[in-house]
Amino acid sequence: MDYGKHQVPAHYEVGEGCLTTLIRIPVRIVVLVIVLPVRMVWDVLTVAARAADRILLRPLGRALAWLFATLVVAPAVWLYAWVLTPLGHALRWLAAAVFVWPWVALWRYVLVPAVRYGLVVPVVWLYKAVLTPIGHGLGRVYRALLVPAGRGIAVAIGWVLTALFVWPLAALWRYVLVPLALAVVWLVEHLVVRPLAWTYRELLTPLGHGLTWLLELLARGIAASGSGLWAAVEWLVLTLLVAPLGLLYRRVLAPVGREIAAAFGVAWRIAGYISRAVGRAIAWLAWHLVGAPVTWAYRAVCTPVGHFVRDAVWAPAKRAAVETGRAARSALRTARETVARARRDAWRALVGGPGAPEPREPGSPLARTLGSTTTVPSAAPEPEISLLGEKNTERG
């Protein structure tokens, strides 16, 4: 069995030494002493913020929302629905009646008829009865007389222009300008282009190759000397600056920073446990010193007293108020009916009642009426009662 792996510490990391292990616990204790007040203040502020949100801010927000809905939204909706909307409809109707309808009537019943019967109809008649025949006649005259004459005149003018301009210009181009251009091209080629090409090929090209070879040799020598100098400078920088800094970072700064970060994390968690325990102790004391007595007083004293007040005082008073309201409403209803009946009687005494209706047959078809002998199948027979008897009964 491999016993070596069971002998390594649980939190051992490669690169740690005895000094790191010795200073870890004091550093964590110091950091805990520093972090504990901050964590307790943070927990107190968190609890206070939650309590303020639950007890103060949410009810305050609901109250403000209710006040806003009652004092602002509801009046605004009522104002919009019962004032602004009818006012807008009235203003729209007034604007249409003042600005739109007169102009529509003017356009429809004045301008359109005036333009149609005063301008369009005469112009259409003039075009159909006068201008169209004149145009057709002029077209026939143009096709019969002017087109042949124009063709002959155009041929003559074209022959004259060709003789005066085209033939002289063609002769000038063919017998003067073309030979002169060929001569100029031959002179430029033999006096300029060929000498320049010989100079580039025989003189400038060999000279450029020689200069390139010399510059290449010089660059190689400089590069060889500079590479050795650069290697020396690089070795000095790595040896005197980079290696000590790397060693300092690996052996000192990284372990110290890692330990401080770990100490802060552990201290924050331990402070959380301590703060939670202190908070639970304070909550226990508050419950046993304040909450439990108040709860007992509410359950043992306030609840029975409230039930007694509700059953012995409030319920009878509510029933009495309800009965009183019902009696008052019944009295008011009776008074209104009495006043209405008295008003109808007074009006009937002054003016007179409505006349009695004349006797007539019912509108709906029955089995058999007094004025008809027709019978309807599957219909119940109507009782035979005299109209004179019905009239006497109504009068009685």
Secondary structure by P-SEA (a helix, b strand, c coil): cccccccccccccccccaaaaaaaaaaaaaaaaaaaaaaaaaaaaaaaaaaaaaccaaaaaaaaaaaaaaccaaaaaaaaaccaaaaaaaaaaaaaacccaaaaaaaaccaaaaaacccaaaaaaaaaccaaaaaaaaaaaaaccaaaaaaaaaaaaaaaaaaccaaaaaaaaaccaaaaaaaaaaaaaaccaaaaaaaaaccaaaaaaaaaaaaaaaaaaaaaaaaaaaaaaaaaaaaccaaaaaaaaaccaaaaaaaaaaaaaaaaaaaaaaaaaaaaaaaaaaaaacaaaaaaaaaccaaaaaaaaaaccaaaaaaaaaaaaaaaaaaaaaaaaaaaaaaaaaaaaaccccccccccccccccccccccccccccccccccccaaaaaaaaac
